Every structure is written in C-alpha cells, then in structure tokens.
Amino acid sequence: MFKGQSIQLVRLHDSLVELRFDRQQQSINKLDTGTIMELQAATQALREDASIRGMLVTSAKASFIVGADIFEFTTLFAKGAEEIERFIAAQSAIFTAFEDLAVPIVTAINGLALGGGFEMALASDYRIMTTSAQVGFPEVSLGIFPGFGGCVRLPRLCGAKTALEWIVSGKPQKAEAALAANAVDGVVSNEQLRDAALAMLQSAVKSGEWRARREVRAGAIAPWDPSTITAIEAAAAKAAAHYPAALAAVAVVSSTAHLARDAALLLEARSFGRTAATATAAALIQLFINDQMMKKKTGVQARIARKVSRAAIVGAGIMGGGIAYTSAVRGIPVQMQDIAQAALDLGKTEARKLIDKQVASGQLTRESGDSIDASITPTLDYSEFESVGAVIEAVVENMNVKKTVLAEIETRIPADAVMASNTSSLSITDMATALQRPENFAGMHFFNPVPAMPLVEVIRGEKTSDITAATIAGYATAMGKTPVVVKDCPGFLVNRVFTPYVVAFLKLVHDGADFEQVDQVMEAFGWPMGPAYLLDVIGLDTGSHVFDIIMRGYPGRMSLDFKNAIHLLADQERFGQKNRVGFYRYEASAKGRPVKLTAPDAHALIAEIQPRGRVTFQPEVIIDRMMLPMIVEAAVCLIERVAETAAEIDTSLILGLGFPRYLGGPLKYADQMGLRVLVSKCERYELLNDAEPISAHLREMARMDLRFHR
C-alpha cells in the first residue's frame, strides 16, 4: 500500500490495516518533516481505499515516537512568527486529516510517546499502552508548547485542568496516571500489547462507538469551568517574564475551550508561532542541541577511554564523602583515604547521610543503600590502591600539599591508572611537575554540592594525554555528571568566566551601588541568587582566596585598584552562611536551613569603601555592567580554546554556575543581543581595550554579522 523511510502501511486480516512507524537505519522514531510528509501520503492512500474497515497504529522500535526532530527547529524558528504559524498549521492539518479517516483508529503505545509522538496518538480514536510506557509533553523545556493539536485534543479527553498540568509541568506520565486521566483506554503488558490493540480495534469496528467519540473530540471542552485552572495560570504567570510558553499554553486552552476543534487548532498554531519566535525558545532549543553535541563528544572520548571499575578518593571530609558517594551510588566502589580518622569519619558520615536521604525518598531500598555504603571503604593508608583505575585527590587547596600527596599516590597505584586533582584554581601543569608520569594526570573540578551539581570540569595540563582526559571524562559520565574538557589556565572555564561578574559587582559596589539592589535586579533578571547572596553561600574567605588567584592571572581585565567588599567583609570574619554573617545575616529555619536577613552593619561597613557615597543605578545599567564582562570573557575563552566550542562554554556556565537558562549561556545571549549591539555597549562601558586581541576579534565578528553559534 505504502512504504516510506519512516512509515509503512501493511494489510492485516478482516480488512484492517497497520500503519507502522519504523524509521530506517535509526534506533528511534522521530517526527521530522520527512516523516510527516510520509504520514500525509499514507493518509491519502488510506483515504482512496474504500475496502479498509479499521486502522492499527504501531511502532517497530522500542519506543513509539520520542517527539519531533529538534534539530529542524533552529532553521524554522528563525523565520518569524507568521512563517512558523503557516508551517505548523499545515503540518497540524496532516494530523487532522489522519484523524478524520472514515474508519476507527487504535494506537498501540510502547516505550515513550512524547511531544509530537503523543500528539500522533491523540489523533486516534482509542489508545492502549504498556505498563512500562510513558506519555507526555516536554515542550515547555524547549520554550514552546504542543503545536500539533496537543493543546486542543488532550483537554477534550482529560479536561482542561489535567491537560494543563501535564503541559505546564512537562513531566512524562506513567501508564497508571494516563489511564486514570482518560488519556488512554487500556494498559497491558508488553507481550499483550499487539493482541489487545487488535481486539480493541475489532470491537470498535463492530460497535461503531468511535463515531460518537469523534463528535465529542471535534467540539468544545465540556463541561468548562475557567476557575479550575486559576492556580495553574498564576504559577505559569510567575515564570512568564523569562519563560512565556507555559502561560501561552494556558491562554490557548482557555481561549479555545468554547471552540470546535478546527477553529481551536488554528488559534493553537497562531500562538505557537508567536511563542516559537521568542528569544527564549531559540535559547532553549540551542541548549538541547548543545547537550546532544556534548553527549556525542563524550561518546567519541569513550572509544579511547579506559573503563574505571574501582576508584579511590584521597582526602575525606564533606567534599571527599560527596565524591565517594557519587561514585559508589553509580556502582563504582571506592577507597576513601585520609591521614586523619576524624576526616574519614566525617566523609563516611556525609556519604551515609546522602544514602539515607535517597532511601527516605524511596529512590533506594534500604538493602541497596547498605550495599552502596559498604562499597565505600575508609582507610588511613594506601592499602588496596594497587587495584584502582583512577584516583581523585581532594586534599586542602594548597599547591605544595597537593604535590606531596600526588607524588606519594603515584607510587601506590598501577602504572596505567589515572590521577586527578579536585581543584578550583590551582595549575594542573604546575602540579604535574611532582610526578613521574604527568601524562596520566589531569584536573577534575567538582562543583559544590557534589551530588547535586551536574558539571565536572576535566582540566588538561600541558602533558595530560588524550587517553587520560578521556578516561577522567568517562569516569565523570559514569558518575552521572556532564564532563567538559578544558585547558589549564587560572580559573579554568567556569570560575574564569564567573570572576569578571564578581569583579563587576565589586566595582558597582565601590561606585556606590546598594548590594541588595544589585541582588534584586540580577535575581529578577533570572539568576537563582544575586552576587552578594551567592558570595555568602560560597564563603567570603573562600571567595577571597580563589578570586584573588584568578584575578592575578588576568591583570588587564580583572584587576582592582581599591579595597573591595569581599576583602573588607572577610577581614571582619564575616564569611557568609558558614558563620551566619556576611553581606547578610542568617538564622536557621525550623528545618535548620539558613534564612537570609538584611544586615544593616554590612551596609555601614561597605559605606566606608564607597568614596562617592550611595548612588542609585538604573536596573538596565546594573544588568549591562554585570553581564557584559562575562560575555567578553566567555568570548576570550572560545578564542583561546579553553573549551573547544561555544556549546561547551554555554552549557558549562549554565550547569556549573546557574547562568539563566532562558538566555542559553553567555555566548547565545550575545548572539541574541547581536554582536554590533554588544560591541557598542562594551565601548560605552569601556570594556574593550584596543590593544587586546579580543577587541579586534569582536569588532570584526560584529562587522561581518557573525555569531558564536552557527
């Protein structure tokens, strides 16, 4: 009947036909433009065959359809709202034509049916899924909402409230929830799926009840009480300034509730076009593409990496315990070594606390938690180090101490084992001078708290081998982290790009800015914490040490010629949350968490280093002065190949620092701003020095209308 690259029509018994999604030479089904065009051709073939009495929709893959081809979105979304609307409306009409075939349609859902895949299933009269399958609409994470009828068909099946909860949350729904919500009509085991779907189809053919179902789906949402979605609308509105898709989806469902299907679909396409054309959608789509690129790169590294099946952590305490837990919970046992029993006890207690938290939340059984705990072996010596494939050194941040410890470790491990130093600022190349096998050594910078933060910087020293870098990156991946391989330089990548942001904050404060106002402006801009609050969380003593090291490495761009607020507060032993006083005061909540409070004495202290007194800055000035130096430093890092690609730089700043996701990272933010505007703003704030290579590079990129992301 029809055979394409992704869709085949197969005749079955009793005048039934199977439409099978089976994307050739691919492990999954996706709804790219080619597949949708094949759906149109298959629908036409079905329409022309009057002998057909029923339609079964299936997948030959392990999942039904995982969604649209996101890589097609970048070109489409750059065309503007009206062009997007026309394109989406035309493709949505193909789903509608399929839905309107004059025979009952049953879809058998196995694995995942997400995004457009779920919308394809919603265009049928009946749906049956396996107990392990999941359905849902993850589009909001990409800055958009369902555009192939999801905002129209799902509310007419499940009601507006449930449909919007699913759309706004973006969470996949398990079979039990889907059945309870009326999104599917049956749940069976994997083995029963095909037979049960065929039985459902044969029953529909005989009963003719599918016609009544279609009439309901083609009408308005009934009954419709707008008050049922008030809370969802309020929650979506809070995020709308930076993430408009959720609120737009609420508006689509609300405004189309009284309409028949076809009119509602046209409004869905129009709103989709406007939402997809936003900078937020472009940024979040770019993040998805960046993530796929980094996974592909990790796969390439895995081809030369050695597998780490057993590891060791040298240096216990909170950090060492967190690293040990992160390794052990992923099935890689560790030796945790320290010279002090108290530190070992603290590390073991930290690991156990993290395990107990997982058990309490139901993510681990007590038995598996005990097994993980047993796979962390504390030791005061280097016994059993001869069997490890990787060692992470996590001792005090002191170059001489680290060199001594690393040299000792090297004598205790196999010649082909790799070593990594967990450091946020010290030179890996310098550290490697203490070793006999520097090619087996790299940096491995974890971010705090280790179990929660997804990024790990893998730092290549001058003599680090490709195999070592790949092995450390592979170990990080096995620990559930996202590794990025970076060049050895002061601050590496994330802290290097972060430091100009801190310097900009210190300059603003010196120029008279109220640090609380700066925090409020930057949090409203999208940062999870303002700079003063974040420095309190990091620790002003720690920040003073780390940022001084990094600033010394880049005196032209990051030097300060005045006493800054970090030094001032640290000198007064105001270290932030760790001792409950810094820029702010902190009191423990009922659950023991620190609560931030205004500290008038901090304002009085800082007034002493504000030669012009208190000055009020407009929010846009604060944003420009804080953000532009980060963009420039990120561009320098790309030019110097601190990381190889703009994708790695942007992803690292989002995962490691909390850079606002809706901006897509500093380089995507620059692309959205336009490099001509960027250069103009930098010149206004005197951030470009004509003698620096970055100035000429940025100006030339701006002149040629180039972008960091192709």
N, C-alpha and C positions, 0 to 999 in steps of 0.2 A: 504493500500500500504506500508506504513512505519510509525512506531510510536516509537520515542525515548524519552529521558528525556527532550530534548530541541526542537526537530523538529518533526512535523507530516506532512504527505502527505495526503491530503483529495481530493477525486474526486468531481468535480463540473459538471455542465451541459455542453453539447456540447464538450465533450472530453477534457475539461480543468481540470487542477489540481492546487490545492493550496498548496504551501509549507509554513507552518505556524511555526514561531518561538514562542515557548511557554515554557519557562524554568520552570519545575515543582518545586513547593514549593519555588519559588523565585518571587520577585516583578518586576524584570527587566530581560532582555535578555542580556547575555554576550557571547562573542566568546571565550570560553575556549577550551582546546584541545578536550574534550569530544564532544562539540557541533560541532566542525569542523570535527571530525570523523563521526558524525552523518550526516553532510552535504555530506560527501563522500559516505556514504551508501545510502542516499536518492538519490543522483545523479546517482548512479549505478542502483537503482531501476527504476528511470525515463528513463534511457538510454535503459533499457531492455523492456520497454512498448511502442510498436510502435503505439498504439492507441492514444497517447496523442498528442494534437494539440497546446496547449499553457499552459504557467505556470504563476501563480499569486503568488507573494511572499508577505507575510504579517506578522504582529506581533499581538499576542493576549494580549500584555502588553500595558501599557500607552505610552511606547516609543518603537521604532523599535528595535534597538540594540545599547546599550550605549558604546560598544567597547570591547576590549579584556579583559581577566581576568588578571589584572596587577600582582596579587599575584603569578601567574605562571612564571613571568619574572625573578624573583630573581634566581631561580634554572637554568633556561635556559641560562641567560646572564652570568652566572659564568662558562659556558662550553667552552668559547673561540670562536673566530670569525668564524672558519671553521665549527664547530659544529652548531653554530647558523645559519649560512648560509644554511647548509643542511636541518635543521629543517624548517626554514622559506620557503625555496624553495619548500619543499614537501607540506607544508600547502598551499602555494600560488597556487600550481598546482591544488589543490582541487577546489579553486575558478575558475580557468581557465576551468577545466572540467565541472563545472556547467555552466559557461558562454557559453560553446561550445555545450550544448544540442541542438538537432535539432528542437527546437520549439522556438517561441518568448517568451520572459520573461518580465513581468512587475512587478516592485516592488512598493508597496504602503507604503510610509514613514509617520509614525505618531510619534509625540514626537521627540526624539533625535535619529539621526543616526550618530554616532561619531566613528572615528577611523576605526577599522575593520568593524563596522556596516555600515559605509558609503561605505567602500570598497566592502562589500557584495552587496549593492545597485548598485554600479558601474559595477558589473559583470552582470547586466541585460541589456536588450535592451532599456527599457523605465523606467522612474521613475516619479512618481507623489507623491506630498507631500501635507500635510495640511498647512493651513495658519499659524498655530502656531508651526509647526515642524521646526527643525534646523538640518543642516548637517555640517560636518567639520572634520578636522584632528588636534586634540590637541596633537599629539605625541611629538612635539618638547619640550613641557613642561616636558616630561619624558626623554629627552636626545636622542630620536630616531626620525624616520620619518615613514610614512606609508610603511609597508612591505608586504602587501597582494595585491599589484598591484596598490595602490593609486597613486604612482609617475609615473605610466605608463598610467593608464586609464583616470585619470582626465585631464591631458594635452591634450589628444586626443579628449576630449569632449569640454573643455573650452579654450584651448590654453595654452601655457606654462606660460605666464605671470600671468594670473588669477590663474592657478593651484598653481604656486609657491607662490603667495601672500597668498593664503589660507593655504598652508602647512607651510610656514615660520612663519606666524603670529600665527597659532594655534587657531585662533578665530572661533567660530561656526558661520555659515552663515544662515540668515533667508530665508524664502521661496522666497521673492521677489528677493533677490540677487542671489539665486540658479537658479531661472527661467531665470533671465537676463543673467546669465553666461552660460546657456545651460547645467547646471548640472542636471536639471530635466526638464521634458516635460510638466508639468502641476501643478497647485496649486488649491486646492479646500478646502472647509470647512471640518471639522472633519466628519460631518454627510454624506458628499458626497463621502468620500474617496473610500470606497469599490466599490460602483456602478461605479464611474468614472474610477477606475483602471480596473474593468472588461470590461467596454466599450472600454477602450484603448487597452486591450488585444484582444478582439474580432475584433476590427478594424485591429490590426496588423496581426492576423491570416488570415483575408480576403485579405489584401493588399500585404502581403509578403515583405513589405518595410524593415522589420527588417533585412533581409539578407544583404542589402546594408549597413545598419548601422554597422553591424558586420565587413564587409570588411574594412570600414574606421577605426574602433577601432583596427583592427588587424594590421594596417600598421603604417607608421611613422607619426610624428606630421607634419601637413601641413596646411598652409604654416609655415615655420620655419625661424625666424629672430633672431639670438642669441642676437642682440643688445637690444631686448625688455626686457631682464631680467638683463641687466648690473647693474642697480641700486639695484635690489633685491640681486644680487650676492655680491655687495660691502657692503651692510648692513649686510648680513649674515657673510661675512668675518671678520667684526669688532668683532663679538662675538665668532668667531671660536676657539680662543685660549682656551676658557673655555667651550663653548657650540658648539661642532662641528656638531650637527645634521642638523641645517638649511643649512649650506654650503654644507654638504654631499647631502642633498636633491636637492639643486640646481645642483650639479655635476651630480646626477643621471638623472635628467630631461634633462640636456644639452647633456650628453654623449649618451643618448638613443633616442634622438629626431629623428635620422635618421634610427632607427632600427624598425623592425617589433615587434609586441607585445611579442612573446615568448622569443626572444633574449633580449629584454629590461627587461623583468621580471627576467631573470637570473642575469643580472647586478644589478638590484634593490636588490635582495636577497643577493648578494655578498657585496654590500656596506652597507646594513642593518646589516649584520653580523659584519663587522668591527666597525660600529658605536655603536651597542648594546654592544659590548665588552669593550667599554671605561669606565673609572672610572666615568666620568660624568653621563653616563646612569645609572650605578649602584647607584650612589648617589641620582639622581633624582627619580628613582624608589623607593628607600628607603624612600625618603621624602613623596611620595604618600602613601606608606604603613604606615608610621608614622602618617600621617594625618588621615587615616582610623581608626587606633588604638585609636587615641585620641578622635575621634568622638564616637567610640564605648564606650570608658570610660565615656565620657560625658553623653551618654545615660544611662549608669548604675547609674551615680550620680543622674540623673533626677528622678529615681524611688523613692528616699527618699527626694528629694529637695522640699521645699515649693515654690510655684509659687509667683513671685513678680509682682503684678499688679499695685502697686503705690510705688514710692520711694522718697527719699529726699537726697539732697546734702547739706552738711554743709561746708561753705567756698566757696565763689564765685570766682570772678576774671576770668582769662583766663582758668585756669585748671578746676574750677568748672563749668564754662559755657560750656566748651568742653564736660565734663562728662554729664551734664544736656541735652545738645543737643543729644549726642549719645544715651541716654536713650529714650528721647522723640521721636526721629525720628524713633525708633523701636516700638513705640506705648505704651511706659511705661511713664506716666506722672510723673513729679517730682515737689517737693517743693525745691526751691533753697534758702537757708538761709545764711545770713551773718550779722554781727553786724554793718557793715559799708555800708551806702547807695551807696557810690562810688564803692565799690567792687561788690555790686549787679548790679549796672548799667553796670559795665564792663563785668560781667558774662552774663547778658542778651544781651548786645551788641555783645559779642562773639558768643553766640548761634544764634542770628539773622543773623549775618554775614555768618555763616555756612549754615543756611537755605537758605539765599538769593543766595548763591553760587550754591546750589542744584537746585533752581528754575531757575537760569540763564542758567544752563547746560541742562535743560529740564528733570532732574531726579525727580523733584517735580513740581506739579502745584502750582500756587500762592495760591489757596484755601487750598490745603493740607499743604503748608508751613505756612500759617497763623494759621492753626489748631494746628500744631506742636508747633509753638511759643506760642500759648495760653495755651498749656499743661505744660509750664514751668512757675511756679508761684513763683516770688521772694517774700521774706519775711524777715523782721528784727527780727522776733521772731520764736517760735516753733509752731505756730498755725497750726492745721490740721496734725501735726505729729502723732496724735493718730490713723490715718488710714493707715500709711505706713507699708510696709512689709520689707523694707530694707532702711538703711541709710548709705551713704558714707560720711565719714568725710574727708575733703580735705583742712584743715587749714594749717598754717605755719608748716614747718618741725622742730618742737620743742617738745620734749617729754613732758615737763610739761604742755605746752599749750594744746597738744592733750589729755592728761589725763583729764584735767579740762573740756574740751569741751565734750569728750566722756561720762564722768560721768553725765554731765547735760543732754545730749541727752537721756541717758538710762532712765531717769525719765520721759521722754516725749513720749515714744513710747510704743506700746503693748509689753507684756511680751514675746511673741513668735517672735517678729521682730528681724532681724539680723542687726548687725552693722559691718562696715568695715572701716579701716583706709587706705586712699591712701598715702602710704609712700614708699620711695625707699630705706630706710636704717635703720629705727628705729625698735626696737624689739617689735613685736606684743605681746609676752608673758609679757614683762615689762609693756606695755600699758594696758594690761588686768587687771593688779593689781588694777586699779582705778575703776573697775566695780563690780557690784553685780552679774551679770550674764556673766562671762567670756566665758562660753560655747557658747554664742550667738555672739561672736566677732571673726573676722578674719581680715587679711590684704587683700587689693585689689589694687595691684600696677599697675596703668595705665602707659603707655609709651607715651612720647610726640612726635608729637601732637596726642592727644587722638582720634579724629575722624579717623585719618589715620592709626595709629599703631594697628595691629590686635591682639597682645598678651595682656593678663591680667594675672599677677601672683596672685593666691589666696593663701595667706600665712596662714598656720595653726599654731596658737600658741599652747602652751602646753595643754591648756584647751579647745581649739576650738572643738566643737562637729562635728561628721560626717554630721549631718543634716545642720549645719551652713555652713561648707565648701561646701557641695553640693548645697545649696541654693545660695550662692555667685557665685559659678561656673555657676549655671544655669542662674542667672541674667546676668552674663558676656556673656553667649551664646546668651541670648535673645537680648543683645545689639549688636550682630553681631561680638563678639570677640571670640578668641580662648583662653579658660582658661587653665592654668596648675596649679595644686595644689602642693605647695612646702612647705618645712619645714622652720620654723622660724630660721634664722641664719643671721649674718651680710651680707648684700647684697643680701639675698635670693638666687635666682639662677642666673639670667641673669647678674646683676651687680657684683655678686661674681665672675663669670667666666670672666667677662669683666675686672675686676680690675687687674689681672695678666698681661693682654695685655697692660694696661696702665702703670703698673709698668715696664714691659719690655721696653716700649717706653721710659720711663724716664731714665732707665738705659742706653739704647742706646745713648740717647742724652748726658747724663753725660759722657759716654765713648768717645764722640767726634762726633757722627753722626749728619749729617745735617738733621734737621727735615723735610725739604722739600723733600729731597731724600727719607726718610722713607715713607712719604706720597705717593710719586710717585710709589715706589716699592709696597706698600700694595694696592694701587688702581689698579695697573697693575695685582696684584695677584687676584683681584676680589672684594675687599671691595668697597662699594659705596663712602666712604671717607677715607682718611688716618687718622691716630690717631691724629695728630696735628689739622687738619681741624675739625675732629669730636669733639675734646675737645673745640674748639672755638664755635661750634654750641651748645654744651651742656651748655657752660658758664664756664669759668675757676674758678670763685668764687664758683659756684655750685659744680663743679667737685672737687675742693679742699676740700670742706666740706664732700661730700659724700664718696670720695675715702679714705679720712683720717679715717672716721668711719669704713669702711670696712677693711682697712689695719690693724687697731688696733685689729680687730677680728681675724686676721691670721698672727701674727707677724713672725712666722717661714718661711712663704712662700712669704709674701708680704711687708716686712719691707724695708725701705730705710735709709741709714746712711749718706745721703748727702742732701743738699738743692736741691730740684727738680724744673724742669721748670714750673710746674703748680703753685707752691707756689711763685716762682720768678715773674712770669707774673701777678698773682693775686695781689701780694703785690704792683705792679706798677699800679694797677687798669686797667690792660689790661684784660678785662673779655671775649673777643671774639666778636662774632657777635652782642651781645646785646648793646655794646658801640663802636662797629666798629673797635676795635683794640685788638688783642691777639697775637697768633703766626703769624697771617696775618692781613692785613688791609682790610677793607670792604667799598665799595662805593655802593650806590644804583643805580640799573639799571633804564632804562626808565620806567619799570613796578614796580619800587620800591623794587625789590629783591636785597639782598646783593650780590655783586660781589667780589670774593676773589682776593686780590692782594698781591704781595710779600712785606714784611715789613723788610727792612734792619736793623732797630733799634731792632727788635726782635732777629735777629741773633747776633747783638752786645751784647745785654743783656745776651743771653744764653751762649755766649763765656766766660762770667765771671764764669760760673759754670762748665766749661769743663777743668778739670785740665791737660788733655793730649793734649789740643788743638783740632783742627778739624782732624777727622780720616775718611777715606773713607772705607766703608764696602761693600762687595760684596752683590748683591741682595739676593742670597740664604742664606747668613748669617743673613741678616735682617729678612727674612721670617721665618727662624728657630727660631731666638731669640724672635720674636713677637708671633708666633703661638704655639710653644711647651708649654709655660706656661699655655695657655688657655686649651690645651688638657689635661694637667695634672690636672688642677683644675676641669675641667668637669668630669674627671675620679674620683676625690675625691668626687664630688657631687653625683655621681652614687653610690659609695661605701657607703657613709653616708646616702643614700636615701633622699637627699634634694628633688629630684624628683624620682619617683619610677622606671622609665625606661630610657634607652638610647634614645628611640624615643622622649620622652618628653623633654629631655635635648637638643637634637639636634634641634628639632622644635622650642623650645623657643629661642635659640640663633639666629636662622635664622629670626624668626618673630619679636623678640624684639630688636635685635642688628644690623641686616643686615649682619650677617655672610654669606660669599659667598655661594650661593645655590648650585653651581656646586660641592662643597665639601661635601654637605649633612649634615653639622654640625660637631662640633669638634670630636665627637666620631666616626662618619662614616669616617671622614678624617683619624683618627688614624687607623681604620680598613683597609682603602685603602693603607695607608703607610706601614702597617704591624707592629705589636707591637714589634717585635725584632728590627726593624729599629728605631721605636720610642724610645725604651729604650736606644739604642746605641747613638742616638742624644741627648737625655736628659743627659746621662752621660758625653758626650762631653762638654755640656754647664753647667754641674754641677747643674742640675735642680732636681736631686733626692738625697734626704738625706737618708742614710741607716737606720736612726733611725725612719723614718716616715713609717706608715703602707702602704701608697700608693706605696712606693718604692718596698716593698716585693710583693705587690699585682700585680703591673705592670710586675715585673720580672717573677713572676710565670705564669701570663697570656701569656707572650711572650714565655716562655719555653714550654708551652703546646699548642702554636699556637692558642690561643683563640681569640675571637673577642667580641666587645661590643654589636654588633648587631648579633643576632643568624641567 
